[in-house]
Amino acid sequence: MTVLHQEHPAHTHVHGPACGHQSVVHGDHVDYAHDGHLHREHSGHWDECEPGEHIAHSGHAHEHGDSCGHPAVAHGDHLDYVHDGHRHAAHDGHWDDH
């Protein structure tokens, strides 16, 4: 999965296991949900962590929503749901991995 490198320049909060923000393991790093998007540490600064391609999550039978029990993260014009170590987003009748 290609991830766009967009630096979050005014991010002074330091994320970590006890920071209070939802963490999501994402490939070789950890994203933190904060201010309506996800951040990752990269070379001494924080980046927005956005997927660069469309990847459908096949076989995802679980229906996410307000009472599904999974954390929701605002992501642009939709919600991603943190589930099974990654984020899912509804898209054209299926779920995408983000």
Secondary structure, DSSP 8 states (H G I E B T S, - for coil): --EEEEE-TT------TTSSS-EEEETTEEEEEETTEEEEEETTEEEEEEESS-EE-TT-----STTSSS-EEEETTEEEEEETTEEEEEETTEEEE-
